[in-house]
Amino acid sequence: MNETIRIIGIDPGLRRTGWGVVDSAGNALRFVAAGTVRSDAGADLAVRLCQIHEQLTAVMGTHTPHEAAVEATFVNKDATATLKLGQARGVAMLVPALAGLPVAEYAPNAVKKAVIGVGHGGKGQIAMMVRTLLPRAVFDTEDAADALAIAICHSHHRGAAALARRVAAQA
């Protein structure tokens, strides 16, 4: 019988950080929960980062995942926006790391490829495939759907990594 691993996927953002939790047992995935944490757009950056930290910490306490996966930051044309997103991503990585979880990182194209089969696609396509892969999934924003996609991606990749470790150990 396959061991069940609970995975939290996190789609970092300064305004909205999506999160999604799945249980993975072998090739089987089961939806647990998903949602979005928000920061006060009118607050100072440090306060907003604290808000994200506090809310993600509460999610971690409620759902007690075993592993975490976070989407890697992409660089866009606005350096200031990229820097702020990077700071939110740092909080998104810090929260599970402080809980003692291993934290994996995935590029947006890797997440899309794992979920929709190609490295490029819109948020609507991701949400549709998440609903197909996790029929009981309920999410409040596209950010939460993206977070579930990140958790699904990690579930697929962690299995391949475990197989590679077993093969290497036998060699």
C-alpha positions in Angstrom: 0.0 0.0 0.0 1.3 3.5 -0.8 2.0 6.0 1.9 -0.2 9.1 1.8 1.7 12.3 1.6 0.0 15.6 2.2 1.3 18.4 -0.1 0.7 22.1 0.1 1.1 24.1 -3.1 1.6 27.8 -2.8 1.2 30.4 -5.6 2.9 33.5 -4.1 1.7 37.0 -4.6 1.7 40.2 -2.6 -2.0 40.9 -3.1 -3.2 37.3 -3.2 -1.3 34.2 -2.3 -3.1 31.0 -3.4 -2.7 27.8 -1.5 -3.9 24.3 -2.2 -3.6 21.0 -0.3 -3.8 17.5 -1.8 -3.2 14.0 -0.4 -1.0 11.9 -2.7 -0.8 8.1 -2.5 1.1 6.6 -5.4 -0.7 7.9 -8.5 -3.9 8.8 -6.6 -4.6 12.4 -5.7 -7.3 13.6 -3.3 -8.4 17.2 -2.8 -8.1 18.4 0.8 -8.6 22.2 0.7 -7.7 25.4 -1.1 -8.0 29.1 -0.6 -6.4 32.5 -0.9 -4.7 34.6 1.7 -4.8 38.4 1.1 -2.8 41.3 2.3 -4.1 44.9 2.8 -3.1 46.8 -0.3 -3.0 50.1 1.7 -0.5 48.8 4.3 3.2 49.1 4.3 5.2 46.3 2.6 6.4 44.9 5.9 2.9 44.7 7.3 1.6 43.0 4.2 4.4 40.4 4.4 3.5 39.8 8.0 -0.2 39.3 7.0 0.8 36.7 4.4 3.0 35.0 7.0 0.3 34.9 9.7 -2.4 33.6 7.3 -0.1 30.9 5.7 1.0 29.8 9.2 -2.7 29.3 10.1 -3.3 27.3 7.0 -0.3 25.1 7.8 -1.5 24.5 11.3 -5.0 23.6 10.1 -3.9 21.2 7.3 -0.5 19.8 8.6 1.1 19.1 5.2 4.2 16.9 5.0 5.8 18.7 2.0 5.5 22.0 0.3 5.9 23.3 -3.3 6.2 26.9 -4.3 6.0 28.4 -7.8 9.3 30.1 -8.8 9.2 33.8 -9.5 9.3 34.9 -13.1 10.9 38.2 -14.0 8.6 40.7 -15.6 9.2 44.1 -17.1 8.6 46.0 -13.8 11.6 45.5 -11.6 9.8 46.9 -8.5 6.9 44.5 -8.9 9.3 41.6 -9.5 11.1 42.5 -6.3 7.9 42.7 -4.2 6.7 39.4 -5.7 10.1 37.9 -4.7 9.6 39.1 -1.1 6.2 37.5 -1.0 7.7 34.3 -2.4 10.3 34.4 0.3 7.5 34.4 2.9 5.8 31.6 1.1 9.0 29.5 1.3 9.8 30.5 4.9 6.5 29.4 6.4 6.7 25.7 5.5 10.5 25.7 6.1 9.9 27.0 9.6 7.5 24.1 10.1 10.3 21.7 9.1 8.9 20.8 5.7 11.0 20.2 2.6 10.1 23.0 0.1 10.4 22.3 -3.6 10.3 25.0 -6.3 8.8 24.7 -9.8 8.9 27.1 -12.7 5.5 28.2 -14.0 6.1 26.3 -17.3 6.9 23.1 -15.4 3.6 23.4 -13.5 1.6 24.0 -16.7 3.3 21.1 -18.4 2.5 18.7 -15.5 -1.2 19.8 -15.4 -2.3 20.7 -18.9 0.4 18.9 -20.9 2.1 21.9 -22.4 4.4 24.6 -20.9 2.1 27.5 -22.0 -1.5 28.0 -21.2 -3.9 30.4 -19.5 -5.2 30.4 -16.0 -8.6 29.2 -17.3 -7.0 26.1 -18.7 -5.2 25.4 -15.5 -8.4 25.8 -13.5 -10.3 23.5 -15.9 -7.6 20.7 -15.6 -7.4 21.0 -11.9 -11.2 20.4 -11.8 -10.7 17.4 -14.0 -7.8 15.9 -12.0 -9.4 16.8 -8.6 -13.2 16.5 -9.3 -14.1 17.6 -5.7 -11.8 20.6 -5.8 -13.3 23.9 -4.6 -11.3 27.1 -4.9 -12.1 30.7 -4.5 -9.6 32.3 -7.0 -7.4 31.4 -9.9 -4.5 31.8 -7.5 -5.9 28.9 -5.4 -6.3 26.8 -8.6 -2.7 27.6 -9.5 -1.6 26.5 -6.0 -3.4 23.2 -6.5 -1.7 22.8 -9.9 1.7 23.4 -8.1 0.8 20.7 -5.6 -0.2 18.3 -8.4 3.1 19.1 -10.2 5.0 18.3 -7.0 3.1 15.0 -6.6 4.2 13.9 -10.1 7.8 15.0 -9.7 8.3 13.6 -6.2 7.3 10.2 -7.5 9.9 10.4 -10.3 12.6 11.6 -7.8 11.8 8.8 -5.4 12.1 6.2 -8.2 15.5 7.7 -9.4 16.8 7.5 -5.8 15.7 3.8 -5.5 17.3 3.0 -8.9 20.5 4.8 -7.8 20.6 3.0 -4.5 20.3 -0.4 -6.3 23.2 0.4 -8.7 
